[in-house]
Amino acid sequence: MNYSPLSANEVTELTNGLNRMAKNLWWTWNQDAQEVFHTLSPRGWQNLYHNAVAVLHEVSDYELRVRLQEPEFAEKVKSALKQFDDYLNDPQTWGAQHAPFLKKNPVAYFSAEFGLHESLPIAAGGLGVLAGDHTKAASDLGLGFCGISLFYREGYFQQAINHENWQTEYYTRLHPENLSMEPVLNAKGEQLVCNVEIANQVVYFQAWQVNVGRTVIYLIDADRPENDQHHRDLTLRVYGGDSSTRIMQEILLGIGGVRLMRALGITPSVFHMNEGHAAFLSLELMREQIAGGSSMEEALKWTKERCVFTTHTPVEAGHDRFPEDMMHYAFSKFSDLSKIKHKALMKLGRIHPDDSHEPFCMTVLALKTSRAANGVSELHGQVSRDMWKGLYPDKPVEEVPISHITNGIYLKGWMKGPVRKFWKRKIGAEWESEIANPDFWNRMDDPEFITDEEIWAMRYHLRRELIEFARRRLLIQGQRITQSDFIAYDRLLNPDALTIGFARRFATYKRAPLIFERMQEIVSLCKDPSHPVQFIFAGKAHPRDDDGKRFIQKIIHLSLHSELNGNLVFLENYDIHVARMMVSGCDVWLNNPRRPLEASGTSGQKVTCHFGLNLSILDGWWREGYNGENGFAIGDDSHASSVEEQDRVDSENLYNALKNEVIPCFFARDAEGVPRQWVKKIRNAMKTLTAEFGTLRMVEDYGRKMYVPGNPYTSDSDS
């Protein structure tokens, strides 16, 4: 077949299209688009955090134009760009049908962090990953939606382990020109600059626009020459500094975020506070109304009609509280401008408004200024109603107005390439729309649709990918490796072993080392040559959390200097990429928080689409998802009253579940070498969990329960 070279105009069109696509994080969940950038520079793709913009910067304009004359590559580019444009321009969406008014008056989703991709590390953990997945699902559903956060120039810390096996932190500066973002400009084409009052000073900020499919996230950046260095550094690091820095960051996020919306000409119909960090936005909304002539009471009523709130924290210490003198200092100038007197402001953040000794609580402010509030799982809803019942003394605890919407994951964003290709081969090009449909997953019961052998083969494929990734990662970690160690590392971990994963923030309530409390018994299980077991751990402790760092130190020490050497590894510098590798490759995902302190948890939801199973305490989402046949439970639907007893009982239950249920089931192979009962559990898990615990279901729930009911714009004639 003869091939006609592309014209100069065609090459220019494709080049412009690639640059446009790279600036929209849609490519992070489209396999064909990712393969385009990988093809351009495989090593650059690997070493530059899979960053499409950075890869294009690695390739000269001349090289790109020449490469586009390769027929196969040009067809890949054309196909990806067509998918991109079709996606952006599809008018048939859930939002267009169920919430068309949100197109003109969108949801403004305020979150202190967004975990979107490893190339943009501006999230510390699950809260940010949930916010990122929420945004991607809102894009798929076609909701009018924009996110508001801060652009942390140094992001969240990079982790290294020193010679004492102690976590150390270092930071690398992010450069917007190398990221999928663009400056927010004013009508003159100059960078838009807004300001906010913090203490007795005016702090100026600019913003960056991150396109996420059909949705947009605006990132506030205080690194402006008009500001002193202290204020420039407010947007330096995720949750950086002390409580003084925290309150200033939250003023920037909440009050600054509303002012940015106004400067952009955006009139949200819903202000969604994702955790209490964003609650100061309600004060700015009230200020606007008072400035327009409303009374304090009228301003509060108007604000409540437009705000909703999601709480993620079942731990008292996790809710931001600020002493009165700090509030007085931070809001001195704002209070004068807003005509909200300091005493009235403090009452908004107190359970007992007249208690002058009670600090100002951001969650209390959010609850008092929202028309609806929710926890992120059924049990967390119960815990939250009990935690905040003091705000509603006239109501029985079960009537405290905090509902629940259980978290989910954005399936297309987490599903690994081999699984995507598997479904594409099996059901064709429409696989992406099918996997969002519960009816699709109901077919997992049908052995003619998918055989046990196919399931087991994919499990082996994904486990092999993880093990080889772990071997490369451990070499890179440079644990005093000599040339002769290369062969040893290539043999590290066993591709035939039951592989158990644990990766998350190393908050102490998550109890990372719990499995090793019965050390000798665990060693015996792992070293059984006929039933080998191995563990892969990863995660970061907050820089100021020495107890969490001790957990990391203990696990690394065990991996290097105990009988578990060879059956236990710790992967440094946990991020979204490491998470994606682990949730896809592990046979079992271990989750053993101290119940009921895991509000929801979403990491275990990510293993299901990868033919993996959960072994978890019945806390958060797993309490709702577990049915007895789709994974494994640690204990029952209860917990001891004391921490000591809870840890003892859970350690015993974890060991017993592993020894008596998980290991026997995994290694019970038939004559064909397939563990039929294990595969049966995989089928059940994929059928009952994959669609139910996805963000498409979750964001639809937010739409039906939080965004549409009570929305003052639903009857607008323009909608």
C-alpha positions in Angstrom: 0.0 0.0 0.0 1.4 3.4 -1.0 1.6 6.1 1.6 1.2 9.8 0.8 3.3 12.0 3.0 1.4 14.5 5.2 1.2 18.0 4.0 2.8 20.8 6.1 -0.6 22.0 7.1 -1.6 18.4 8.2 1.6 18.1 10.3 0.9 21.5 11.9 -2.6 20.5 12.7 -1.4 17.3 14.4 1.4 19.1 16.2 -1.1 21.7 17.6 -3.5 19.0 18.5 -0.8 17.1 20.5 0.1 20.2 22.4 -3.5 21.0 23.1 -4.1 17.4 24.3 -1.0 17.4 26.5 -2.4 20.4 28.4 -5.6 18.5 29.4 -5.3 15.7 31.9 -7.7 13.7 29.9 -4.7 11.8 28.6 -4.1 10.5 32.1 -7.0 8.1 31.7 -6.8 7.4 28.0 -4.5 4.5 27.1 -4.2 5.5 23.4 -3.1 9.0 24.3 -0.5 7.8 26.8 0.9 5.4 24.2 1.4 8.4 21.8 3.6 10.2 24.3 5.4 7.0 25.3 6.2 6.3 21.7 7.7 9.7 21.3 10.2 9.1 24.1 10.0 5.9 26.1 12.8 6.8 28.5 11.5 10.3 28.9 8.0 9.0 29.6 9.4 6.7 32.3 11.8 9.2 33.9 9.6 12.3 33.7 6.7 11.0 35.8 4.7 10.0 32.7 4.3 13.7 32.0 3.0 14.5 28.5 4.0 18.1 28.5 7.5 17.3 29.6 7.9 14.6 26.9 6.8 17.1 24.2 9.5 19.5 25.6 12.1 16.7 25.2 11.2 16.3 21.6 12.2 19.2 19.3 9.6 20.7 17.0 11.6 19.4 14.0 11.8 15.8 15.4 8.0 15.8 16.1 7.2 17.0 12.5 9.5 14.3 11.1 8.1 11.5 13.4 4.6 12.4 12.2 5.6 11.2 8.8 5.7 7.7 10.2 2.3 6.3 9.0 1.6 4.1 12.0 2.5 6.9 14.5 0.5 9.5 12.6 -2.6 7.2 12.7 -2.1 6.8 16.5 -2.0 10.5 16.9 -5.1 11.0 14.7 -7.0 8.3 16.6 -6.1 9.8 20.0 -7.0 13.3 18.9 -10.4 12.2 17.5 -11.2 10.5 20.8 -10.2 13.6 22.7 -12.3 15.9 20.6 -15.3 13.5 20.6 -15.1 13.4 24.4 -15.0 17.1 24.9 -17.9 17.8 22.5 -20.3 15.0 23.4 -23.6 16.6 24.3 -25.2 13.4 25.6 -24.2 13.4 29.2 -25.7 12.7 32.6 -25.3 16.3 33.6 -27.1 17.6 30.5 -30.1 15.4 31.3 -30.2 15.7 35.1 -28.6 19.0 36.0 -28.5 21.3 32.9 -28.5 24.4 35.1 -25.1 23.6 36.4 -23.6 24.4 33.0 -24.2 28.1 33.6 -24.0 28.0 37.4 -21.5 25.2 38.2 -20.5 23.4 41.3 -17.4 25.0 42.8 -15.5 22.3 44.6 -13.0 23.6 47.1 -10.3 21.2 48.3 -6.9 21.8 49.9 -5.5 19.1 47.7 -6.1 17.3 44.4 -4.5 14.0 43.6 -4.7 13.9 39.8 -1.5 12.3 38.5 2.1 11.7 39.6 3.3 14.5 37.4 1.4 17.0 39.5 2.2 16.0 43.2 0.0 18.5 45.0 -1.8 16.0 47.3 -0.8 14.4 50.6 -3.1 11.4 50.6 -6.5 9.9 50.2 -8.4 13.2 50.5 -6.6 14.6 47.5 -6.9 11.4 45.5 -10.7 11.3 46.2 -10.9 15.0 45.0 -9.1 14.1 41.8 -11.3 11.1 41.1 -14.4 13.2 41.9 -13.3 15.8 39.3 -12.6 13.2 36.6 -16.0 11.6 37.2 -17.7 15.0 37.1 -16.1 15.4 33.7 -17.4 12.1 32.4 -20.9 12.9 33.7 -20.8 16.3 32.0 -21.5 18.2 35.2 -20.9 22.0 35.3 -18.0 21.7 37.8 -14.8 23.6 38.7 -12.3 22.8 41.4 -10.4 25.3 43.6 -7.2 24.6 45.4 -3.7 25.9 45.9 -0.7 25.5 43.6 2.0 24.1 45.9 5.3 25.1 44.2 7.1 22.3 46.0 4.2 19.9 46.2 4.2 17.2 48.8 7.6 15.9 50.0 9.7 13.3 48.3 10.7 10.5 50.6 14.1 9.0 51.1 15.3 6.5 53.7 18.6 7.1 55.5 21.2 4.7 56.8 19.2 4.3 60.1 16.1 3.4 58.1 14.5 6.7 59.0 12.3 8.6 56.7 13.8 11.9 55.5 12.1 14.5 53.3 13.3 16.6 50.4 11.4 18.9 48.0 11.6 19.6 44.3 10.2 22.7 42.7 7.4 22.4 40.2 7.6 24.4 37.0 4.2 25.3 35.5 5.7 25.4 32.0 6.5 21.7 32.3 3.0 20.8 33.6 -0.5 20.3 32.2 -1.6 23.8 33.3 -1.8 27.3 31.9 -1.8 30.8 33.5 -5.2 32.4 34.2 -5.3 35.6 32.2 -7.4 38.8 32.3 -9.1 40.5 29.4 -5.8 42.2 28.5 -4.0 38.8 28.2 -2.0 39.5 31.3 -1.9 37.1 34.4 -5.0 37.7 36.4 -4.1 39.0 39.9 -6.5 39.0 42.9 -6.0 39.7 46.6 -7.2 38.7 50.0 -6.7 40.3 53.5 -4.6 38.2 55.9 -4.0 39.8 59.3 -3.4 43.5 58.6 -1.9 43.0 55.2 -3.2 42.4 51.6 -1.8 39.3 50.0 -1.9 39.1 46.2 -2.3 35.9 44.2 -2.4 34.6 40.7 -3.9 31.4 39.4 -3.3 28.4 37.1 -5.9 26.5 35.2 -5.7 22.7 35.0 -8.0 21.2 32.4 -9.4 17.8 33.5 -11.4 16.6 30.6 -14.5 18.8 30.5 -13.9 20.2 34.0 -11.4 22.8 35.2 -9.4 23.2 38.4 -8.0 26.6 39.4 -4.9 26.6 41.5 -4.2 29.7 43.7 -0.5 30.8 43.8 0.7 33.4 46.2 4.3 33.5 44.8 4.0 37.1 43.7 6.6 39.9 43.8 4.1 42.2 45.6 4.1 39.8 48.6 6.8 39.5 51.3 8.6 36.1 51.4 6.5 34.7 54.2 3.3 35.3 52.2 4.9 34.1 49.0 5.7 30.8 50.7 2.1 30.2 51.8 1.6 28.1 48.6 5.0 26.4 48.8 4.1 23.1 50.3 1.1 20.9 51.0 0.1 21.4 54.7 3.4 23.0 55.3 4.4 25.0 58.4 2.6 25.5 61.7 -1.0 26.4 62.6 -0.3 30.0 61.6 0.6 28.9 58.1 -2.4 26.6 58.0 -4.9 29.4 58.8 -3.4 31.6 56.2 -3.5 28.9 53.6 -7.1 28.3 54.4 -7.9 32.0 54.1 -6.3 31.9 50.6 -8.2 28.8 49.7 -11.6 29.8 51.0 -11.8 33.6 50.7 -9.3 33.8 47.9 -11.1 31.1 46.0 -14.5 32.9 46.0 -12.8 36.1 44.9 -11.1 34.3 42.0 -14.5 32.9 41.0 -15.9 36.4 40.9 -13.0 37.8 38.9 -13.5 35.0 36.4 -17.2 35.8 36.0 -18.2 32.4 37.4 -21.4 32.3 39.5 -21.5 28.9 41.2 -24.8 27.6 42.3 -23.2 25.2 44.8 -20.0 25.8 46.9 -18.9 22.3 47.9 -16.4 22.3 50.8 -14.4 19.1 50.6 -13.3 18.9 54.3 -13.2 21.8 56.7 -10.0 23.4 55.2 -12.2 25.3 52.7 -14.8 26.6 55.2 -13.7 30.2 55.2 -15.4 30.5 51.8 -18.6 30.9 53.7 -17.3 34.0 55.4 -16.6 35.6 52.1 -20.1 34.8 50.8 -21.5 36.4 53.9 -19.3 39.4 53.5 -20.6 39.9 49.9 -24.2 39.8 51.1 -23.6 42.2 54.0 -21.8 44.6 51.6 -25.0 44.5 49.5 -27.1 45.6 52.4 -28.2 42.3 53.9 -28.2 41.7 57.7 -25.9 39.1 59.3 -28.9 36.7 59.6 -29.9 37.2 56.0 -26.3 36.7 54.8 -26.0 33.5 56.7 -29.3 32.2 55.3 -28.3 33.1 51.7 -24.9 31.4 52.2 -26.5 28.2 53.7 -28.6 27.9 50.6 -25.5 27.6 48.4 -23.1 25.6 50.4 -22.7 21.8 51.0 -20.0 20.1 53.1 -18.3 16.7 53.1 -16.4 15.7 56.2 -13.7 13.0 55.9 -12.3 12.9 59.5 -13.6 10.6 62.3 -10.7 11.7 64.5 -11.2 14.7 66.8 -7.6 15.8 66.4 -8.0 15.8 62.6 -10.4 18.8 62.6 -8.6 22.2 62.3 -9.1 24.4 65.4 -7.6 27.8 66.0 -7.4 29.8 69.2 -9.2 33.0 69.6 -6.1 35.2 69.5 -5.0 33.7 66.3 -8.4 34.2 64.7 -8.4 37.8 65.9 -5.0 38.4 64.4 -5.7 36.6 61.1 -9.1 38.3 60.5 -8.4 41.7 61.9 -8.5 43.5 58.5 -11.2 41.2 57.0 -13.5 41.8 60.0 -13.4 45.5 59.5 -14.1 45.2 55.7 -16.9 42.6 56.2 -18.6 44.3 59.1 -18.7 40.8 60.8 -17.7 41.6 64.3 -15.1 39.3 65.9 -17.4 38.0 68.5 -20.0 37.0 65.9 -17.3 35.4 63.7 -16.1 33.3 66.7 -19.6 32.1 67.4 -19.8 30.6 63.9 -16.9 28.3 64.7 -18.0 27.1 68.2 -20.3 24.3 69.3 -21.1 26.5 72.3 -21.1 30.0 70.9 -20.7 31.9 74.2 -17.9 29.8 75.5 -15.0 32.2 75.2 -12.5 29.3 75.9 -13.6 27.2 73.0 -11.4 27.5 69.9 -12.7 28.2 66.5 -13.3 24.9 64.6 -13.4 24.8 60.8 -15.8 21.8 60.7 -18.3 23.7 63.0 -18.1 26.6 60.6 -18.8 24.4 57.6 -21.7 22.6 59.3 -23.3 25.9 60.4 -23.0 27.4 57.0 -24.1 24.5 54.8 -27.6 23.3 53.7 -26.4 19.7 53.6 -23.5 17.7 55.0 -22.3 14.1 54.6 -19.7 11.6 55.8 -18.0 9.3 53.3 -19.3 5.9 54.4 -22.3 4.6 56.3 -20.3 4.0 59.5 -18.6 7.3 59.1 -21.9 9.0 58.9 -22.9 7.4 62.2 -19.6 8.4 63.8 -20.0 12.0 62.5 -23.5 12.4 63.8 -22.3 11.3 67.2 -19.2 13.5 67.0 -21.2 16.7 66.2 -24.4 16.0 68.1 -23.5 18.9 70.4 -24.4 21.3 67.6 -27.9 20.0 67.5 -29.0 19.6 71.2 -32.6 19.4 70.4 -32.2 16.4 68.1 -31.7 12.8 68.9 -28.3 11.6 67.5 -29.9 9.7 64.6 -31.5 12.9 63.4 -28.3 15.0 63.4 -28.3 16.3 59.8 -25.2 14.6 58.5 -25.9 11.9 55.9 -23.4 9.7 54.0 -22.3 9.2 50.5 -19.7 6.4 50.3 -16.5 7.2 48.4 -15.6 5.5 45.2 -12.7 5.5 42.7 -12.4 6.7 39.1 -12.1 3.3 37.4 -10.6 4.4 34.1 -8.0 6.4 35.9 -6.8 3.4 38.0 -7.2 0.5 35.6 -3.8 -0.7 34.3 -2.9 -1.1 30.7 -3.0 -4.9 30.5 -6.5 -4.9 32.0 -7.7 -2.2 29.6 -6.3 -4.2 26.6 -7.9 -7.3 27.9 -11.3 -5.8 27.9 -10.8 -4.1 24.6 -9.9 -7.4 23.0 -12.8 -9.2 24.6 -15.6 -6.7 24.0 -14.3 -4.2 21.5 -13.9 -0.5 21.3 -16.9 0.2 23.5 -15.3 -1.3 26.6 -14.9 2.1 28.3 -18.6 2.8 28.4 -19.3 -0.8 29.3 -17.2 -0.9 32.5 -19.3 1.9 34.1 -22.4 -0.3 33.8 -23.3 -2.6 36.6 -24.9 -5.0 34.1 -21.4 -5.5 32.6 -19.9 -6.7 35.8 -22.9 -9.0 36.4 -21.5 -11.1 33.5 -18.5 -12.0 35.7 -20.6 -15.0 36.8 -20.7 -16.4 33.3 -17.8 -18.8 32.5 -18.5 -18.4 28.8 -17.9 -14.7 29.1 -14.7 -15.1 30.9 -13.0 -18.3 32.0 -11.3 -19.2 35.2 -8.1 -19.6 33.2 -8.3 -16.1 31.8 -8.8 -14.6 35.2 -5.9 -16.6 36.7 -3.6 -15.8 33.8 -4.3 -12.0 34.2 -3.6 -12.3 37.9 -0.2 -13.8 37.1 0.5 -11.1 34.5 -0.2 -8.3 36.9 1.7 -9.9 39.7 4.7 -10.3 37.5 4.6 -6.6 36.4 4.5 -5.5 40.1 7.4 -7.8 41.1 9.6 -6.6 38.2 8.7 -3.0 39.1 9.6 -3.6 42.7 13.0 -5.1 41.7 13.8 -2.0 39.6 12.6 0.3 42.3 14.6 -1.4 45.0 17.8 -1.1 42.9 17.1 2.7 42.4 16.6 3.1 46.1 20.4 2.4 46.3 20.5 0.5 49.5 24.3 0.3 49.4 24.1 -1.9 46.3 27.2 -3.3 44.6 27.6 -4.7 41.1 27.1 -8.2 42.4 23.7 -7.3 43.9 22.1 -6.8 40.5 21.6 -10.6 40.1 20.3 -10.9 43.6 17.7 -8.1 43.1 16.6 -9.8 39.8 15.7 -12.8 42.0 14.1 -10.8 44.8 10.4 -11.7 45.4 8.7 -14.8 44.2 6.3 -14.6 41.2 4.5 -17.7 42.5 4.0 -16.4 46.1 0.8 -15.0 47.5 1.6 -11.3 47.3 0.0 -9.1 50.0 0.2 -5.3 49.6 -0.1 -2.4 52.1 0.3 1.1 50.8 -1.1 4.4 52.2 -0.3 7.2 54.6 1.5 5.9 57.6 -0.9 7.5 60.1 -0.6 5.5 63.3 -4.3 4.5 63.4 -3.8 2.6 60.2 -1.5 0.2 62.1 0.9 -0.7 59.3 3.0 -3.2 61.4 0.0 -5.0 62.9 0.6 -8.1 60.8 4.1 -8.5 62.4 2.9 -8.5 66.0 2.9 -12.3 65.8 6.3 -12.3 64.2 7.4 -16.0 64.4 4.0 -17.2 63.2 4.1 -14.9 60.2 7.7 -16.0 59.4 6.5 -19.7 59.5 3.7 -18.9 57.1 5.9 -16.9 54.7 8.7 -19.5 54.6 6.5 -22.5 53.8 8.0 -23.7 50.5 4.7 -25.1 49.3 2.6 -22.0 50.3 5.0 -19.0 50.0 3.7 -15.6 51.1 5.3 -12.2 50.6 4.5 -8.6 51.6 5.1 -5.3 49.7 4.8 -2.1 51.7 4.9 1.5 50.7 3.8 4.8 52.2 4.8 8.1 53.7 4.5 9.5 57.2 3.8 13.2 57.7 7.1 15.0 58.2 6.1 15.8 61.8 4.7 12.3 62.7 7.6 10.6 64.4 5.4 7.7 65.5 4.5 7.1 61.8 8.1 7.3 60.9 8.9 4.6 63.5 6.4 2.3 61.9 8.3 2.8 58.6 11.6 2.2 60.3 10.3 -1.0 61.9 9.1 -2.5 58.6 12.3 -1.6 56.7 14.4 -3.1 59.5 12.3 -6.3 59.4 12.7 -6.4 55.6 16.5 -6.2 55.8 17.5 -7.8 59.1 14.9 -10.4 60.1 13.9 -13.8 58.9 11.4 -12.0 56.6 14.3 -10.9 54.4 13.2 -11.8 50.9 9.6 -12.0 51.8 9.1 -8.4 52.8 10.1 -5.2 50.9 9.4 -1.5 51.4 9.2 0.7 48.3 10.3 4.3 48.9 8.7 7.5 47.7 5.1 6.4 47.5 3.1 8.3 44.9 0.2 7.7 42.5 2.4 5.7 40.2 3.5 3.4 42.9 -0.1 3.1 44.1 -1.2 2.1 40.6 1.4 -0.6 40.4 0.6 -2.0 43.8 -3.2 -2.1 43.6 -2.9 -3.8 40.2 -0.2 -6.4 41.1 -1.1 -7.5 44.6 -3.3 -10.6 45.1 -4.5 -9.3 48.5 -4.9 -5.8 49.7 -4.3 -5.5 53.5 -6.2 -2.9 55.4 -6.2 -3.0 59.2 -7.1 0.5 60.7 -8.3 0.9 64.2 -12.0 0.9 63.7 -13.9 3.2 63.3 -11.1 5.6 62.4 -11.0 4.9 58.6 -13.7 7.2 57.3 -13.9 5.3 54.0 -10.6 4.3 52.4 -10.5 3.9 48.7 -7.2 2.0 48.0 -8.9 -1.4 48.4 -11.5 -0.4 45.9 -8.8 -0.1 43.3 -7.7 -3.8 43.5 -11.1 -5.2 42.4 -10.9 -4.3 38.8 -7.4 -5.9 38.7 -8.7 -9.3 39.8 -7.5 -8.8 43.4 -9.1 -9.3 46.8 -9.4 -7.4 50.0 -8.4 -8.6 53.5 -9.7 -5.8 55.8 -11.2 -4.7 59.0 -14.9 -4.0 58.6 -14.5 -0.3 58.6 -15.2 2.4 56.0 -16.4 1.2 52.6 -15.4 -2.5 53.2 -18.1 -2.7 55.9 -20.7 -2.0 53.2 -18.9 -3.9 50.4 -18.1 -7.2 52.1 -20.7 -10.0 51.6 -18.8 -13.0 52.9 -17.8 -14.3 49.4 -16.0 -11.3 47.7 -12.9 -11.1 49.9 -11.9 -11.6 53.5 -12.9 -9.8 56.8 -10.7 -9.3 59.8 -13.1 -9.8 62.7 -16.7 -8.9 62.7 -18.9 -5.8 62.6 -17.8 -4.6 66.0 -14.7 -3.4 67.9 -13.4 -3.5 71.5 -13.8 -0.4 73.6 -10.1 0.0 74.6 -7.2 0.6 72.2 -5.1 -2.1 73.8 -7.8 -4.8 73.6 -8.7 -3.7 70.0 -5.1 -4.1 68.9 -4.8 -7.5 70.5 -8.1 -8.9 69.1 -7.5 -7.5 65.7 -3.9 -8.9 65.5 -5.3 -12.3 66.4 -8.1 -12.1 63.9 -5.8 -10.9 61.2 -3.4 -13.9 61.7 -6.2 -16.4 61.9 -7.9 -15.0 58.7 -4.5 -15.2 56.9 -3.6 -18.7 58.1 -7.0 -20.4 58.0 -8.8 -18.6 55.1 -6.6 -16.6 52.7 -3.6 -18.9 52.3 -5.5 -22.2 52.0 -7.9 -20.7 49.5 -5.1 -19.2 47.3 -3.1 -22.5 47.1 -6.0 -24.9 46.7 -5.3 -25.7 43.1 -7.1 -28.3 40.9 -5.5 -30.7 38.4 -5.3 -27.8 35.9 -3.4 -25.7 38.5 -6.3 -23.2 39.0 -7.5 -22.2 42.5 -11.2 -22.4 41.6 -12.6 -21.1 44.9 -10.2 -18.1 44.8 -11.3 -17.3 41.3 -14.9 -17.6 42.4 -14.2 -14.9 45.0 -12.6 -12.7 42.4 -15.7 -13.1 40.2 -18.0 -12.2 43.1 -15.8 -9.2 44.0 -15.8 -7.8 40.5 -19.6 -8.3 40.2 -20.5 -6.7 43.6 -17.9 -4.0 44.1 -16.5 -2.6 40.9 -19.4 -0.4 39.7 -20.9 0.1 43.1 -17.8 1.7 44.5 -16.9 3.9 41.6 -17.0 7.7 41.4 -19.6 7.7 38.6 -22.1 6.3 41.1 -20.6 8.5 43.9 -20.8 11.8 41.9 -24.3 10.9 40.6 -25.2 10.5 44.3 -23.8 14.0 45.0 -25.7 15.4 42.1 -29.1 13.9 43.3 -28.6 14.4 47.0 -26.4 17.5 47.4 -26.2 19.6 44.2 -29.7 19.5 42.8 -32.0 19.5 45.9 -32.3 23.0 47.4 -30.3 24.5 44.6 -31.5 28.1 44.1 -30.8 28.0 40.4 -32.8 24.9 39.4 -35.8 27.0 38.2 -33.7 29.6 36.3 -35.3 30.3 32.9 -31.8 30.1 31.3 -31.2 26.6 32.5 
